[in-house]
Amino acid sequence: MVDLELDELKREFLAEAEEKVQEIASTLDGERSPEALERLAYLAHQLKGSGGSYGYQKISTDAAEIEKAVESLAAGDAAVTGAIEKHVTGLREEIARRLAELGK
Protein backbone atom coordinates (compact mmCIF):
# COMPACT_ATOMS: atom_id res chain seq x y z
CA MET A 1 0.00 0.00 0.00
CA VAL A 2 1.45 3.36 -0.93
CA ASP A 3 1.61 6.17 1.58
CA LEU A 4 -1.18 8.10 -0.17
CA GLU A 5 -3.60 5.22 0.36
CA LEU A 6 -2.61 4.87 4.00
CA ASP A 7 -2.96 8.62 4.50
CA GLU A 8 -6.46 8.48 3.03
CA LEU A 9 -7.40 5.62 5.39
CA LYS A 10 -6.05 7.66 8.28
CA ARG A 11 -8.12 10.68 7.21
CA GLU A 12 -11.24 8.50 7.10
CA PHE A 13 -10.48 7.09 10.54
CA LEU A 14 -9.89 10.56 11.98
CA ALA A 15 -13.13 11.88 10.47
CA GLU A 16 -15.02 8.97 12.03
CA ALA A 17 -13.16 9.53 15.30
CA GLU A 18 -14.31 13.16 15.31
CA GLU A 19 -17.91 11.99 14.98
CA LYS A 20 -17.50 9.47 17.80
CA VAL A 21 -15.92 12.06 20.09
CA GLN A 22 -18.78 14.45 19.33
CA GLU A 23 -21.28 11.72 20.20
CA ILE A 24 -19.41 11.00 23.44
CA ALA A 25 -19.53 14.69 24.37
CA SER A 26 -23.23 14.95 23.50
CA THR A 27 -24.06 11.84 25.48
CA LEU A 28 -22.22 13.22 28.51
CA ASP A 29 -24.42 16.31 28.33
CA GLY A 30 -27.58 14.21 28.12
CA GLU A 31 -29.19 11.46 30.10
CA ARG A 32 -27.18 8.87 31.98
CA SER A 33 -29.34 5.86 31.26
CA PRO A 34 -27.74 2.41 31.21
CA GLU A 35 -28.12 2.42 27.42
CA ALA A 36 -26.39 5.79 27.10
CA LEU A 37 -23.52 4.64 29.30
CA GLU A 38 -23.25 1.42 27.30
CA ARG A 39 -23.03 3.48 24.12
CA LEU A 40 -20.30 5.66 25.67
CA ALA A 41 -18.27 2.59 26.57
CA TYR A 42 -18.77 1.14 23.09
CA LEU A 43 -17.60 4.32 21.35
CA ALA A 44 -14.57 4.60 23.62
CA HIS A 45 -13.73 0.94 23.03
CA GLN A 46 -13.87 1.41 19.26
CA LEU A 47 -11.59 4.45 19.42
CA LYS A 48 -9.19 2.62 21.70
CA GLY A 49 -8.74 -0.27 19.28
CA SER A 50 -8.77 1.67 16.05
CA GLY A 51 -6.49 4.42 17.35
CA GLY A 52 -3.85 1.86 18.19
CA SER A 53 -4.27 0.13 14.84
CA TYR A 54 -3.47 3.36 13.02
CA GLY A 55 -0.55 4.16 15.28
CA TYR A 56 -2.32 6.92 17.20
CA GLN A 57 -1.32 5.93 20.72
CA LYS A 58 -2.68 9.11 22.36
CA ILE A 59 -6.12 8.49 20.84
CA SER A 60 -6.01 4.91 22.07
CA THR A 61 -4.85 5.94 25.55
CA ASP A 62 -7.45 8.69 26.00
CA ALA A 63 -10.19 6.38 24.74
CA ALA A 64 -9.07 3.64 27.16
CA GLU A 65 -9.28 6.13 30.02
CA ILE A 66 -12.78 7.15 28.93
CA GLU A 67 -13.84 3.51 28.76
CA LYS A 68 -12.51 2.92 32.29
CA ALA A 69 -14.17 6.09 33.61
CA VAL A 70 -17.52 5.15 32.04
CA GLU A 71 -17.40 1.90 34.02
CA SER A 72 -17.00 3.96 37.19
CA LEU A 73 -19.77 6.29 36.08
CA ALA A 74 -22.07 3.32 35.53
CA ALA A 75 -21.24 2.16 39.06
CA GLY A 76 -22.47 5.51 40.39
CA ASP A 77 -19.26 7.55 40.58
CA ALA A 78 -20.38 10.85 39.04
CA ALA A 79 -17.04 12.44 40.00
CA VAL A 80 -15.40 10.84 36.94
CA THR A 81 -17.37 13.08 34.57
CA GLY A 82 -14.62 15.70 34.73
CA ALA A 83 -12.01 13.10 33.82
CA ILE A 84 -14.08 11.99 30.85
CA GLU A 85 -14.44 15.59 29.70
CA LYS A 86 -10.66 16.07 30.02
CA HIS A 87 -10.03 13.03 27.83
CA VAL A 88 -12.64 14.19 25.31
CA THR A 89 -10.71 17.46 25.05
CA GLY A 90 -7.49 15.50 24.62
CA LEU A 91 -9.05 13.42 21.86
CA ARG A 92 -10.29 16.50 20.03
CA GLU A 93 -6.87 18.12 20.19
CA GLU A 94 -5.07 14.98 19.03
CA ILE A 95 -7.47 14.40 16.15
CA ALA A 96 -7.07 18.01 15.01
CA ARG A 97 -3.28 17.73 15.25
CA ARG A 98 -3.19 14.48 13.29
CA LEU A 99 -5.51 15.83 10.60
CA ALA A 100 -3.28 18.89 10.26
CA GLU A 101 -0.26 16.60 9.82
CA LEU A 102 -2.07 14.81 7.00
CA GLY A 103 -2.92 18.12 5.38
CA LYS A 104 -6.68 17.91 5.73
N, CA, C and O of each residue as an XYZ file, in Angstrom:
416
protein
N       0.858     -1.175      0.000
C       0.000      0.000      0.000
C       0.901      1.234      0.000
O       1.818      1.339      0.814
N       0.643      2.138     -0.890
C       1.446      3.359     -0.932
C       1.002      4.314      0.164
O      -0.104      4.210      0.693
N       1.884      5.242      0.492
C       1.605      6.172      1.577
C       0.325      6.977      1.357
O      -0.386      7.288      2.313
N       0.031      7.313      0.107
C      -1.182      8.099     -0.172
C      -2.433      7.332      0.231
O      -3.376      7.914      0.767
N      -2.444      6.035     -0.024
C      -3.596      5.217      0.355
C      -3.715      5.127      1.877
O      -4.811      5.230      2.429
N      -2.588      4.937      2.539
C      -2.606      4.869      3.998
C      -3.047      6.208      4.590
O      -3.824      6.246      5.545
N      -2.549      7.301      4.019
C      -2.964      8.625      4.495
C      -4.462      8.826      4.331
O      -5.106      9.418      5.197
N      -5.020      8.341      3.234
C      -6.463      8.480      3.028
C      -7.236      7.652      4.058
O      -8.255      8.107      4.579
N      -6.761      6.448      4.353
C      -7.399      5.622      5.385
C      -7.327      6.309      6.742
O      -8.284      6.271      7.516
N      -6.194      6.932      7.026
C      -6.051      7.658      8.284
C      -7.018      8.836      8.353
O      -7.622      9.089      9.396
N      -7.165      9.558      7.237
C      -8.121     10.684      7.206
C      -9.540     10.192      7.488
O     -10.284     10.817      8.244
N      -9.905      9.067      6.874
C     -11.239      8.500      7.100
C     -11.417      8.109      8.561
O     -12.455      8.382      9.163
N     -10.399      7.469      9.124
C     -10.477      7.094     10.540
C     -10.642      8.332     11.412
O     -11.489      8.356     12.304
N      -9.836      9.358     11.158
C      -9.890     10.562     11.981
C     -11.232     11.284     11.847
O     -11.735     11.844     12.821
N     -11.810     11.274     10.646
C     -13.134     11.878     10.466
C     -14.180     11.106     11.277
O     -15.039     11.703     11.927
N     -14.097      9.789     11.230
C     -15.020      8.974     12.026
C     -14.766      9.167     13.522
O     -15.702      9.189     14.321
N     -13.504      9.306     13.887
C     -13.161      9.526     15.296
C     -13.748     10.847     15.779
O     -14.240     10.930     16.905
N     -13.700     11.876     14.944
C     -14.306     13.165     15.312
C     -15.783     12.992     15.616
O     -16.289     13.542     16.594
N     -16.479     12.226     14.776
C     -17.911     11.990     14.978
C     -18.161     11.237     16.292
O     -19.093     11.558     17.029
N     -17.337     10.251     16.571
C     -17.505      9.472     17.803
C     -17.245     10.337     19.030
O     -17.965     10.243     20.024
N     -16.221     11.175     18.961
C     -15.921     12.058     20.090
C     -17.067     13.046     20.303
O     -17.426     13.347     21.441
N     -17.638     13.546     19.216
C     -18.783     14.453     19.332
C     -19.967     13.736     19.984
O     -20.662     14.308     20.825
N     -20.186     12.490     19.593
C     -21.281     11.722     20.201
C     -21.011     11.468     21.686
O     -21.928     11.529     22.504
N     -19.761     11.184     22.032
C     -19.412     10.997     23.444
C     -19.729     12.271     24.223
O     -20.352     12.219     25.283
N     -19.298     13.411     23.692
C     -19.534     14.690     24.373
C     -21.026     14.972     24.504
O     -21.479     15.423     25.556
N     -21.783     14.715     23.464
C     -23.232     14.947     23.500
C     -23.910     14.027     24.506
O     -24.815     14.444     25.230
N     -23.478     12.801     24.546
C     -24.062     11.843     25.480
C     -23.762     12.240     26.916
O     -24.608     12.078     27.796
N     -22.568     12.758     27.158
C     -22.220     13.222     28.510
C     -23.140     14.344     28.959
O     -23.474     14.448     30.140
N     -23.549     15.183     28.014
C     -24.415     16.311     28.329
C     -25.878     15.900     28.473
O     -26.704     16.688     28.932
N     -26.196     14.668     28.081
C     -27.578     14.208     28.117
C     -27.851     13.287     29.282
O     -27.243     13.393     30.347
N     -28.781     12.381     29.052
C     -29.190     11.460     30.100
C     -28.097     10.445     30.401
O     -27.211     10.205     29.580
N     -28.169      9.868     31.559
C     -27.176      8.873     31.980
C     -27.847      7.509     32.148
O     -27.613      6.807     33.131
N     -28.664      7.155     31.195
C     -29.339      5.862     31.255
C     -28.313      4.745     31.045
O     -27.226      4.987     30.521
N     -28.661      3.530     31.452
C     -27.741      2.412     31.206
C     -27.399      2.260     29.721
O     -26.270      1.912     29.373
N     -28.368      2.518     28.857
C     -28.125      2.415     27.420
C     -27.141      3.486     26.954
O     -26.260      3.212     26.138
N     -27.291      4.700     27.471
C     -26.388      5.794     27.096
C     -24.969      5.497     27.569
O     -24.007      5.744     26.842
N     -24.837      4.972     28.777
C     -23.521      4.636     29.299
C     -22.900      3.480     28.521
O     -21.691      3.453     28.288
N     -23.734      2.532     28.125
C     -23.247      1.422     27.303
C     -22.735      1.943     25.961
O     -21.710      1.483     25.458
N     -23.449      2.893     25.394
C     -23.029      3.484     24.120
C     -21.701      4.242     24.289
O     -20.827      4.162     23.427
N     -21.556      4.966     25.386
C     -20.295      5.665     25.671
C     -19.131      4.675     25.722
O     -18.085      4.899     25.112
N     -19.321      3.595     26.446
C     -18.271      2.588     26.575
C     -17.942      1.972     25.219
O     -16.776      1.729     24.908
N     -18.963      1.724     24.424
C     -18.773      1.141     23.090
C     -17.962      2.077     22.195
O     -17.023      1.641     21.529
N     -18.318      3.352     22.178
C     -17.600      4.323     21.349
C     -16.146      4.440     21.791
O     -15.239      4.473     20.960
N     -15.929      4.502     23.097
C     -14.565      4.600     23.617
C     -13.764      3.350     23.254
O     -12.593      3.439     22.886
N     -14.398      2.199     23.359
C     -13.728      0.943     23.034
C     -13.317      0.912     21.564
O     -12.212      0.481     21.234
N     -14.198      1.364     20.691
C     -13.874      1.413     19.259
C     -12.683      2.333     19.000
O     -11.768      1.979     18.256
N     -12.697      3.502     19.611
C     -11.594      4.454     19.424
C     -10.286      3.886     19.976
O      -9.222      4.076     19.388
N     -10.373      3.200     21.093
C      -9.186      2.620     21.704
C      -8.520      1.638     20.747
O      -7.311      1.711     20.524
N      -9.288      0.735     20.190
C      -8.736     -0.269     19.282
C      -8.277      0.299     17.959
O      -7.179     -0.004     17.493
N      -9.109      1.117     17.357
C      -8.771      1.673     16.054
C      -7.618      2.656     16.138
O      -6.759      2.682     15.256
N      -7.588      3.459     17.185
C      -6.491      4.416     17.348
C      -5.153      3.708     17.377
O      -4.200      4.139     16.728
N      -5.081      2.634     18.122
C      -3.847      1.857     18.192
C      -3.495      1.224     16.859
O      -2.324      1.157     16.488
N      -4.506      0.759     16.138
C      -4.268      0.129     14.836
C      -3.649      1.090     13.833
O      -2.858      0.684     12.981
N      -4.008      2.356     13.934
C      -3.471      3.362     13.019
C      -2.210      4.028     13.553
O      -1.658      4.921     12.910
N      -1.757      3.603     14.715
C      -0.546      4.161     15.283
C      -0.752      5.436     16.071
O       0.204      6.162     16.346
N      -1.993      5.715     16.438
C      -2.315      6.920     17.202
C      -2.461      6.539     18.673
O      -3.570      6.371     19.182
N      -1.327      6.410     19.338
C      -1.322      5.934     20.721
C      -2.081      6.857     21.664
O      -2.761      6.381     22.573
N      -1.978      8.165     21.467
C      -2.681      9.108     22.363
C      -4.191      8.928     22.241
O      -4.903      8.969     23.244
N      -4.680      8.730     21.027
C      -6.115      8.494     20.838
C      -6.512      7.221     21.576
O      -7.522      7.191     22.279
N      -5.723      6.187     21.413
C      -6.010      4.914     22.065
C      -5.978      5.048     23.595
O      -6.840      4.510     24.289
N      -4.986      5.762     24.104
C      -4.855      5.935     25.551
C      -6.004      6.746     26.136
O      -6.586      6.358     27.149
N      -6.336      7.880     25.498
C      -7.454      8.692     25.998
C      -8.761      7.910     25.942
O      -9.570      7.982     26.867
N      -8.968      7.166     24.867
C     -10.194      6.377     24.738
C     -10.254      5.285     25.803
O     -11.324      5.006     26.344
N      -9.112      4.665     26.107
C      -9.074      3.641     27.155
C      -9.431      4.251     28.509
O     -10.130      3.630     29.310
N      -8.956      5.455     28.758
C      -9.278      6.131     30.020
C     -10.766      6.480     30.087
O     -11.380      6.389     31.150
N     -11.338      6.874     28.958
C     -12.782      7.154     28.926
C     -13.553      5.867     29.207
O     -14.496      5.860     29.998
N     -13.147      4.786     28.560
C     -13.835      3.511     28.758
C     -13.807      3.111     30.232
O     -14.819      2.675     30.780
N     -12.659      3.258     30.865
C     -12.512      2.917     32.285
C     -13.386      3.843     33.146
O     -14.042      3.385     34.082
N     -13.391      5.126     32.832
C     -14.174      6.092     33.608
C     -15.672      5.853     33.451
O     -16.435      6.044     34.398
N     -16.092      5.438     32.268
C     -17.516      5.152     32.044
C     -17.954      3.983     32.919
O     -19.081      3.968     33.414
N     -17.077      3.008     33.112
C     -17.399      1.895     34.016
C     -17.644      2.419     35.432
O     -18.570      1.978     36.114
N     -16.806      3.361     35.866
C     -16.996      3.960     37.187
C     -18.269      4.783     37.241
O     -18.984      4.773     38.243
N     -18.549      5.493     36.160
C     -19.771      6.293     36.079
C     -20.995      5.390     36.175
O     -21.964      5.720     36.858
N     -20.950      4.267     35.500
C     -22.068      3.316     35.528
C     -22.253      2.740     36.929
O     -23.360      2.360     37.311
N     -21.166      2.679     37.688
C     -21.236      2.164     39.061
C     -21.665      3.243     40.047
O     -21.741      2.992     41.249
N     -21.949      4.452     39.541
C     -22.473      5.507     40.389
C     -21.490      6.592     40.776
O     -21.832      7.477     41.561
N     -20.283      6.548     40.249
C     -19.261      7.548     40.584
C     -19.335      8.720     39.612
O     -18.630      8.746     38.603
N     -20.190      9.686     39.922
C     -20.381     10.848     39.042
C     -19.161     11.752     39.003
O     -19.056     12.599     38.116
N     -18.237     11.593     39.942
C     -17.044     12.438     40.000
C     -16.124     12.223     38.802
O     -15.275     13.069     38.523
N     -16.276     11.108     38.090
C     -15.399     10.838     36.944
C     -15.799     11.613     35.698
O     -15.087     11.572     34.695
N     -16.916     12.312     35.740
C     -17.369     13.079     34.573
C     -16.305     14.077     34.136
O     -16.066     14.232     32.938
N     -15.671     14.746     35.069
C     -14.617     15.702     34.735
C     -13.450     15.037     34.031
O     -12.876     15.605     33.102
N     -13.095     13.837     34.468
C     -12.005     13.100     33.819
C     -12.380     12.734     32.393
O     -11.553     12.819     31.485
N     -13.624     12.329     32.198
C     -14.078     11.991     30.849
C     -14.002     13.226     29.962
O     -13.524     13.152     28.829
N     -14.469     14.354     30.470
C     -14.439     15.593     29.697
C     -13.005     15.981     29.338
O     -12.744     16.459     28.235
N     -12.077     15.772     30.275
C     -10.661     16.067     30.019
C     -10.134     15.199     28.873
O      -9.415     15.687     28.001
N     -10.488     13.931     28.879
C     -10.027     13.030     27.828
C     -10.715     13.324     26.488
O     -10.115     13.143     25.428
N     -11.959     13.771     26.536
C     -12.638     14.189     25.305
C     -11.887     15.368     24.691
O     -11.673     15.412     23.480
N     -11.492     16.315     25.527
C     -10.709     17.456     25.045
C      -9.387     16.977     24.448
O      -8.972     17.443     23.387
N      -8.742     16.057     25.126
C      -7.492     15.497     24.618
C      -7.670     14.818     23.281
O      -6.831     14.956     22.391
N      -8.763     14.083     23.133
C      -9.049     13.422     21.856
C      -9.263     14.449     20.753
O      -8.721     14.312     19.656
N     -10.043     15.464     21.042
C     -10.293     16.496     20.025
C      -8.995     17.149     19.577
O      -8.779     17.352     18.382
N      -8.138     17.476     20.523
C      -6.866     18.119     20.194
C      -5.970     17.195     19.368
O      -5.346     17.630     18.400
N      -5.911     15.935     19.750
C      -5.066     14.983     19.034
C      -5.591     14.731     17.627
O      -4.808     14.656     16.680
N      -6.888     14.600     17.481
C      -7.474     14.402     16.151
C      -7.170     15.602     15.265
O      -6.773     15.436     14.111
N      -7.351     16.794     15.789
C      -7.067     18.007     15.008
C      -5.596     18.058     14.615
O      -5.269     18.405     13.481
N      -4.714     17.718     15.537
C      -3.279     17.729     15.249
C      -2.927     16.722     14.162
O      -2.164     17.021     13.244
N      -3.487     15.542     14.279
C      -3.187     14.482     13.292
C      -3.763     14.821     11.918
O      -3.135     14.549     10.895
N      -4.946     15.408     11.894
C      -5.508     15.832     10.603
C      -4.636     16.919      9.967
O      -4.419     16.912      8.755
N      -4.144     17.838     10.772
C      -3.278     18.895     10.260
C      -1.997     18.280      9.684
O      -1.507     18.734      8.650
N      -1.461     17.269     10.335
C      -0.263     16.599      9.824
C      -0.511     15.965      8.459
O       0.375     15.934      7.604
N      -1.728     15.460      8.270
C      -2.075     14.814      6.999
C      -2.467     15.837      5.933
O      -2.680     15.489      4.771
N      -2.556     17.083      6.338
C      -2.916     18.120      5.381
C      -4.374     18.093      4.982
O      -4.718     18.190      3.804
N      -5.226     17.961      5.986
C      -6.685     17.906      5.731
C      -7.135     19.063      4.974
O      -8.323     19.180      4.673
